[in-house]
Amino acid sequence: MKRGKGLIVLALIVAMVCFTSCSGDIRKTFSNMMGGLSGNIYEQMNLATPSTAAAASVVASVSTPATTTTTGDTTTVGGVSVTVTAGTTLVAGASEETINNLSEALNSNDTSANQVKAALKKSVTEEATKTAVNNTRTLANDALTALESNAAVPAAVKEVLKTITIPTITENMTQNDVLQTQLLRSMVETVATVATKDGKTDADYVEALGKVSAIVQMSGSLGGSIITADTISSLLAAATSSSGGKSVLEPLPDDFSKYAEMTNSICKSLFGLMKLDKDAEGNYSITQANWDLFVNNLYGTKNMMELALSTVPAIEKDLNVTQKKSINFALTDIVPYILGSVIYESQQIYSSTDTLAVVNDFLKNNKKVVEGTLAVGDQIKFSDTDLTSETTMKTKVKTYLDKDSGKAKERWTAVVTTVKSFNRVAGSSEFDKYFAKSGDDSLYSKIDDMYTKLSDWANDK
């Protein structure tokens, strides 16, 4: 295997697993389903016209977040009791007022929306706030663990919950992390409440999904996502082209010209999510702080999507059009989740510092990818460094696959299961064959195959 290819395989593995098996018919179906979904999701939701006052209120709520302090050895999160240390300071969940104000601000003119996004990029300097944020994330994880052993929670929901881990913020915490934590706590409370409810019905799950789906969409937009319906259609087309997946380190073949416009659109969208610097010579780079902001945005959306869809396996009947409309997911909403999963897995292989070094090496050597101007004959390049050498990558990939008793494969499988649940609430039965437990089209089968091939490569088999 050529130098650098292991990294690219790992970086793309989850995304490709979700799309590689999709042939032309699924692309066409998907494109038809997307219809007029390009544009601002909040305008499509017909939310009230926002004001700058709403934006100011959101900024105030994250600049000085409301907190609570536990007084006993337990606290309640939704429908479960969680053990805590008395005197633990926690960030309060996002109030209905904050969520409504955030919806307004993001549906506003550019001035209002940008006011919120600019504020969220600011660093958190107060140690008390940093502690409260991470205490709250720990509480959320403990609540998910408590749900796994709660007799009222359906087994199918427990199976999903056990794979969700909300990361703490160790470096470069921003006010965006504060807001994401407020939203995450609200979502955990909503999920815990419905999952432990006596006599719950499909209608209860759908109602809860409607509440949390709006939060997921807001979280995705906070990262500055410019992914649109057109982009996701391009992604599917590029991933299923005859050149997809085999030419990343070789000159792009002649038939790439058929997919150049679509692929370049994907590149612009992906790198448009990052806050890149450009020097006098035109070379791109990203700082540690901006990389952490990018990653934390995606992680937040990843966790929220998993939480939002965690109860879907317990829904017994297929959802009707009215129910899907009340949940109101757009098909583009799954893309930030997949990107977040890809980045998460890559950072299980390399440390944050090493990941940044490899990313910056890629940015420096692949200007055309960053700018979306790839053409036939162009080649993806990496510098000749130890981090991108095949020997180093094999060692790191082997460690990645072996640690935690093979949890990597379990996480890959969980990603497919999440996309499967998303398809139930926002997709079409035409995609069901890709979520069968086995068979030529099964993504679960492809997970097994890809894991085996990657393991064989890392172990020189």
C-alpha positions in Angstrom: 0.0 0.0 0.0 1.4 3.4 -1.0 2.5 6.0 1.6 -0.4 7.9 3.1 -3.1 5.7 1.8 -3.7 4.1 5.2 -4.5 7.5 6.6 -6.9 8.3 3.8 -8.6 4.9 4.0 -9.1 5.5 7.7 -10.2 9.1 7.3 -12.8 8.1 4.7 -13.8 4.7 5.9 -17.0 5.6 7.7 -18.2 7.9 5.0 -17.4 5.5 2.2 -19.0 2.6 4.1 -22.2 4.6 4.1 -22.1 5.5 0.4 -19.9 3.2 -1.6 -22.5 0.6 -2.2 -25.0 3.1 -3.5 -25.4 2.7 -7.2 -26.9 5.0 -9.8 -30.4 4.1 -9.0 -30.0 5.1 -5.3 -28.4 8.4 -6.4 -31.3 9.2 -8.6 -33.8 8.3 -5.8 -31.9 10.3 -3.3 -31.7 13.3 -5.7 -35.5 13.1 -6.3 -36.2 12.9 -2.6 -34.0 16.0 -1.9 -36.3 18.1 -4.1 -36.1 21.7 -3.1 -34.3 21.2 0.2 -31.4 23.5 -0.7 -31.2 26.6 1.3 -31.9 27.7 4.9 -33.6 24.9 6.8 -35.0 27.4 9.3 -36.7 29.4 6.6 -38.3 26.2 5.4 -39.5 25.5 8.9 -41.4 28.8 8.8 -40.0 30.1 12.1 -40.8 33.6 13.2 -38.6 36.4 11.8 -35.8 36.8 14.3 -34.4 40.0 15.8 -31.0 41.1 17.1 -32.5 41.0 20.5 -32.8 37.2 20.2 -29.2 36.9 19.2 -28.1 39.1 22.1 -30.1 36.9 24.5 -28.3 33.7 23.2 -24.9 35.4 23.5 -25.7 36.4 27.1 -26.8 32.8 28.0 -23.5 31.3 26.9 -21.3 34.2 28.1 -22.6 33.7 31.6 -24.3 30.3 31.6 -26.9 29.4 34.2 -25.5 26.8 36.6 -26.8 24.6 39.4 -25.0 23.0 42.3 -25.9 19.5 43.5 -26.9 19.3 47.2 -27.0 15.5 47.6 -25.5 12.3 46.3 -27.8 11.9 43.4 -29.5 14.1 40.8 -32.3 13.4 38.3 -31.7 13.6 34.6 -35.0 13.1 32.8 -36.3 9.8 34.1 -33.2 8.4 35.7 -31.3 9.1 39.0 -27.5 9.6 38.6 -24.9 9.4 41.4 -23.0 12.7 41.9 -20.7 14.3 44.4 -22.5 16.9 46.6 -21.4 20.4 45.6 -20.9 19.5 41.9 -21.5 22.6 39.7 -23.4 21.9 36.5 -24.4 23.9 33.4 -28.2 24.0 33.2 -29.8 22.6 30.1 -30.9 25.0 27.3 -34.2 26.5 28.3 -37.1 26.6 25.9 -36.5 30.4 25.6 -32.9 29.9 24.7 -33.8 27.3 22.1 -36.4 29.6 20.6 -34.1 32.6 20.6 -31.4 30.5 18.9 -33.9 29.4 16.2 -34.8 33.1 15.7 -31.2 34.2 15.5 -30.2 31.6 13.0 -33.2 32.4 10.8 -32.3 36.0 10.9 -30.5 38.3 8.6 -26.8 37.8 8.3 -26.1 40.4 11.0 -28.1 38.5 13.7 -26.8 35.1 12.7 -23.2 36.2 12.5 -23.5 37.9 15.9 -24.2 34.6 17.5 -21.5 32.7 15.6 -18.9 35.3 16.3 -19.6 35.2 20.0 -19.5 31.4 20.0 -15.9 31.4 18.7 -14.7 33.3 21.8 -12.6 31.3 24.3 -13.8 30.4 27.7 -11.4 31.8 30.3 -13.3 31.2 33.6 -12.1 28.0 35.2 -15.4 27.7 37.0 -17.3 27.6 33.7 -14.8 25.1 32.2 -15.3 22.8 35.2 -19.1 23.1 35.0 -19.1 22.3 31.3 -17.1 19.1 31.7 -19.1 18.1 34.9 -22.2 18.4 32.8 -20.8 16.2 30.0 -19.7 13.6 32.6 -23.2 13.7 34.1 -24.7 13.2 30.6 -22.6 10.1 30.1 -23.5 8.8 33.5 -27.2 9.3 32.7 -26.8 7.3 29.5 -25.1 4.5 31.5 -28.0 4.6 34.0 -30.4 4.2 31.1 -28.7 1.1 30.0 -29.6 -0.7 33.3 -33.0 0.8 33.6 -35.7 -1.8 33.3 -38.2 0.6 31.6 -35.9 1.3 28.7 -36.4 -1.0 25.7 -33.5 -3.4 24.8 -33.2 -1.9 21.3 -32.7 1.6 22.8 -30.1 0.3 25.3 -28.1 -1.2 22.4 -27.8 2.2 20.8 -27.1 4.1 24.0 -24.1 2.0 25.0 -22.1 3.2 22.0 -22.7 7.0 22.7 -19.9 8.8 24.5 -20.0 12.6 24.9 -16.3 13.8 25.1 -15.1 16.3 27.6 -13.3 19.4 26.3 -9.6 19.3 27.3 -8.3 22.2 25.3 -9.4 25.5 23.7 -12.9 25.5 25.1 -15.1 28.1 23.4 -18.5 29.5 24.2 -19.8 27.3 21.4 -18.8 24.3 23.6 -20.9 25.9 26.4 -23.9 26.1 24.1 -23.4 22.6 22.8 -23.3 21.4 26.4 -26.5 23.1 27.2 -28.2 21.6 24.2 -26.8 18.2 24.9 -28.1 18.2 28.4 -31.6 19.1 27.2 -31.4 16.3 24.7 -30.3 13.7 27.2 -33.2 14.8 29.5 -35.7 14.5 26.7 -34.4 11.0 25.7 -34.3 9.8 29.3 -37.8 11.0 29.9 -39.4 9.3 27.0 -37.3 6.1 27.3 -38.3 5.5 30.9 -42.0 6.6 30.6 -44.6 4.0 31.6 -46.9 3.0 28.8 -45.0 4.9 26.1 -46.2 4.6 22.6 -44.8 5.3 19.1 -46.5 8.7 19.3 -44.4 9.6 22.4 -41.2 8.7 20.6 -42.2 10.8 17.6 -43.1 13.8 19.8 -39.7 13.5 21.5 -37.9 13.2 18.1 -39.6 16.4 17.0 -38.2 18.2 19.9 -34.6 17.0 19.5 -34.4 17.1 15.7 -34.7 20.9 15.8 -31.8 21.0 18.2 -29.6 18.8 16.0 -30.3 21.1 13.0 -29.3 24.1 15.0 -26.2 22.5 16.2 -25.1 21.6 12.7 -25.7 25.2 11.5 -23.6 26.6 14.3 -20.5 25.0 12.8 -20.9 27.2 9.7 -22.0 24.3 7.6 -22.4 25.2 3.9 -23.6 21.7 3.0 -26.7 21.8 0.8 -28.9 19.4 -1.0 -26.8 19.9 -4.2 -23.6 19.1 -2.3 -24.9 15.8 -0.8 -26.2 14.7 -4.2 -22.7 15.4 -5.5 -21.2 13.5 -2.7 -23.2 10.4 -3.5 -22.4 10.8 -7.2 -18.6 11.1 -6.6 -18.5 8.3 -4.1 -20.2 5.9 -6.5 -18.2 6.9 -9.6 -15.9 4.5 -11.3 -13.0 6.5 -10.0 -14.3 6.8 -6.4 -12.1 5.2 -3.8 -9.3 3.9 -6.0 -7.4 6.9 -7.3 -6.8 9.1 -4.3 -3.0 8.7 -4.5 -2.7 8.2 -8.2 -3.3 10.7 -11.0 -7.0 11.3 -11.4 -8.2 9.2 -14.4 -9.7 10.4 -17.7 -13.3 9.6 -16.5 -12.8 12.0 -13.5 -13.9 14.8 -15.8 -17.4 13.5 -15.6 -17.4 14.0 -11.8 -15.0 17.0 -11.5 -17.7 19.6 -10.9 -19.4 17.5 -8.2 -16.2 16.5 -6.5 -14.9 20.0 -6.4 -18.2 21.1 -4.9 -17.7 18.6 -2.1 -14.2 19.9 -1.5 -15.4 23.5 -1.3 -18.1 22.5 1.1 -15.8 20.4 3.4 -13.0 22.9 3.6 -15.5 25.7 3.9 -16.4 24.3 7.3 -12.9 25.1 8.5 -11.5 28.5 9.3 -8.3 28.3 7.2 -5.4 30.7 7.1 -3.6 31.5 3.8 -0.1 32.9 3.6 1.5 35.2 1.0 2.4 32.2 -1.2 -1.1 30.9 -1.3 -0.5 28.0 1.1 -3.3 27.0 3.4 -3.1 26.0 7.1 -5.3 25.8 10.2 -4.4 26.7 13.7 -4.9 24.3 16.7 -7.7 26.5 18.0 -9.6 26.6 14.7 -9.1 22.8 14.3 -10.4 22.2 17.7 -13.4 24.4 17.0 -14.1 22.5 13.8 -13.8 19.1 15.5 -15.8 20.1 18.5 -18.6 21.4 16.3 -18.7 18.1 14.5 -18.5 16.1 17.7 -21.4 18.0 19.1 -23.6 17.3 16.1 -22.4 13.7 16.1 -23.5 13.2 19.7 -26.8 15.0 19.2 -27.7 13.0 16.1 -27.0 9.7 18.0 -29.1 10.9 21.0 -31.9 12.1 18.7 -32.1 8.7 16.9 -31.5 6.5 19.9 -35.2 5.7 20.5 -36.0 5.0 16.8 -35.3 1.2 17.1 -38.1 1.1 19.7 -40.7 2.5 17.3 -42.8 -0.4 16.2 -44.6 0.9 13.1 -43.3 2.7 10.0 -43.7 6.4 10.3 -46.3 8.1 8.1 -45.8 11.3 6.1 -47.3 13.5 8.9 -45.1 12.0 11.5 -42.0 12.5 9.4 -43.0 16.1 8.8 -43.4 16.7 12.5 -39.8 15.4 13.1 -38.7 17.6 10.2 -35.2 16.2 9.5 -33.8 17.1 6.1 -31.7 14.5 4.4 -28.7 16.9 4.4 -28.7 16.7 8.2 -26.9 13.3 8.2 -23.8 14.7 6.5 -22.3 16.6 9.5 -22.9 13.4 11.5 -20.9 11.3 9.1 -18.1 13.9 8.9 -18.0 13.9 12.7 -17.7 10.2 12.9 -14.9 10.2 10.3 -12.9 12.8 12.3 -13.6 11.0 15.6 -12.1 7.8 14.2 -9.1 9.5 12.7 -8.3 11.1 16.1 -8.4 7.6 17.7 -5.4 6.8 15.5 -3.4 10.0 15.8 -3.2 12.4 18.7 -4.8 15.8 18.3 -1.4 17.3 17.7 -0.3 14.7 15.2 -3.7 14.8 13.4 -3.2 18.6 13.0 0.3 18.1 11.6 -1.0 15.6 9.0 -4.0 17.9 8.2 -1.7 20.9 7.7 0.6 18.8 5.6 -2.3 17.9 3.4 -3.5 21.5 3.2 0.0 22.7 2.2 0.4 20.1 -0.6 -3.1 20.0 -2.0 -4.2 23.5 -2.8 -6.4 22.3 -5.6 -8.4 20.0 -3.3 -8.9 22.8 -0.8 -10.1 25.3 -3.5 -12.1 22.7 -5.4 -10.2 23.0 -8.7 -9.2 19.4 -9.2 -8.8 18.2 -12.8 -7.8 15.1 -14.7 -4.2 14.2 -14.0 -4.0 15.9 -10.6 -2.5 13.9 -7.7 -3.0 14.0 -3.9 0.3 14.4 -2.2 1.8 14.1 1.3 5.2 15.2 2.4 7.8 12.5 3.2 7.5 12.6 7.0 7.5 9.9 9.6 3.8 10.6 10.5 2.7 9.7 6.9 5.1 6.8 6.4 3.6 3.4 5.8 5.5 1.9 8.7 4.2 4.5 11.2 0.7 4.3 9.9 0.6 0.5 10.0 1.7 0.6 13.7 -0.9 3.2 14.6 -3.7 1.5 12.7 -2.8 -1.8 14.4 -2.9 -0.2 17.8 -6.2 1.5 16.9 -7.8 -1.8 15.8 -6.5 -3.7 18.8 -7.3 -1.3 21.7 -10.4 -1.6 23.7 -11.0 -5.2 22.5 -12.0 -4.2 19.0 -14.3 -1.3 19.9 -13.5 0.4 16.6 -15.6 -2.1 14.6 -18.4 -1.7 17.1 -18.4 2.0 16.6 -18.4 1.6 12.8 -21.4 -0.7 13.1 -23.1 1.9 15.3 -22.6 4.6 12.6 -24.5 2.4 10.1 -27.2 1.7 12.7 -27.6 5.5 13.2 -27.9 6.1 9.5 -30.4 3.3 9.4 -32.5 5.0 12.0 -32.2 8.3 10.2 -33.5 6.6 7.1 -36.6 5.4 9.0 -37.5 9.0 10.0 -36.2 11.0 7.0 -35.5 8.6 4.1 -37.2 5.9 2.0 -37.9 2.2 2.1 -35.9 2.0 -1.2 -32.8 2.2 0.9 -33.8 -0.6 3.3 -31.7 -3.2 1.4 -28.5 -1.4 2.4 -29.4 -1.9 6.1 -30.1 -5.7 6.0 -27.9 -7.6 8.4 -26.3 -9.5 5.5 -26.2 -9.7 1.7 -24.3 -8.1 -1.2 -25.9 -4.7 -0.5 -25.6 -4.8 3.2 -23.5 -2.1 4.8 -23.0 -4.3 7.8 -21.4 -6.9 5.6 -19.2 -4.2 4.1 -18.1 -3.2 7.6 -17.0 -6.8 8.2 -15.1 -6.9 4.9 -13.4 -3.5 5.3 -12.4 -4.3 8.9 -10.8 -7.5 7.8 -8.9 -5.9 4.9 -7.6 -3.1 7.1 -6.5 -5.5 9.8 -4.7 -7.7 7.2 -2.9 -4.6 5.8 -1.9 -3.4 9.3 -0.6 -6.9 10.2 1.2 -7.5 6.9 -1.0 -10.4 5.9 
